[in-house]
Amino acid sequence: MKIVFERTGGLAGRKVEAALDGADLPPAEARRLKRLLRDSAFFSLPPAAGTGPRAPDGFFFRVTVDTGERTHTVEAAEEMVEPSLRPLLDFLLRLTRR
């Protein structure tokens, strides 16, 4: 499973971007990632899960997941993120900060 995670915006406007491969993660993290994808119903979320008016210095997220069988992208402004998606975004952000 391959994931591209992007976060843009914020006060500094700094872009955080990472391409992750589930096969490269430690087994516990790979299992957690799969669980978070399942719990968020990621592949059922609309592509624009929260793209209404954005806060002036808010963040904007884009996550693309490619399982080899299907690919799905979800975009969301921070203040409009589906509650089920928040744990996945937090986990991906932590992975990019290592």
N, C-alpha and C positions, 0 to 999 in steps of 0.2 A: 504494500500500500504506500502510495506516495502522496504527500501533502504539501501544498504551497500555502503559506500563511503570510498575510500582510496586514500591518496596522499603520495607518497614516493619520496625520493630523496632530492634535495636541498643541500646546503652547509653542513649542519649538518647531513644530511641523516636521519632526524627524520621522522617517519611514523605517519601520522594522519589517524585515522580510526574511523568510527562511524557507528552504525546501528541505523537507524531511522525508526519510525513507523508513517506514516502520521496521524493515528488516535490520536496520542499523541501530535501533533502540535496544536497550537492555530488555530482557523478557518482561519484567514487571511493568516497565513503562509502555511497552507495546500492548500488553493486555489492558492497561488502564486506558490507553488511547482508543482501543477498540470498544471498550465499555462506554467511554464518554461519547463516542460517535453513535453508538446504539441508543444510549440514554437520551441524547439530544434529538433523536429521530432525524439526524442530519440529512439523509437522503430524501426525506419527506418535506423538509423545509423549502419554502419558495426561494428562488435565486435571490430575490430582493427581500430578505427577511425583515428588514428595517431600514428603509432608505428614505424616510420622510425628511422633513427639515432638520438640519443638523445644528447642534450647538456651535457657536463660533469657534471654540477651541477644542471641540470634542474629537474623539477618535472615530475612525472608520475602519472596519474590518472586512477582509476578503479571505475566505478559506476555500481552497479547491482540494477535493479528495479524489484520487484515482485508485480504485481497487484492482485495476486490470480488467474488471468486468463492466464497471461503470464509473463515470466521472460526474461529479456534481460540484457546483460553486455556489456559495452563499455569501452575500454581501449584507452588511448591517452597520448602521450608525450606532455608536455606543449607547446612546440613550434609548434606542429602539430595539436592542438585542433581545431576542426571545430568551426568557429565563432558562429554558432548557439548554440553550447554547452557551451560556456564560461559563459553566465549568470547563467546557472544551476550549474556549478562547483563553481562559486563564492558564490552563495546562500548556497550550501551545505557546503562549507568551513566555512562560517559565522556561520551556525548552529552548527558545530562541535567545535567552539571556545567559546561557551557559558559555 
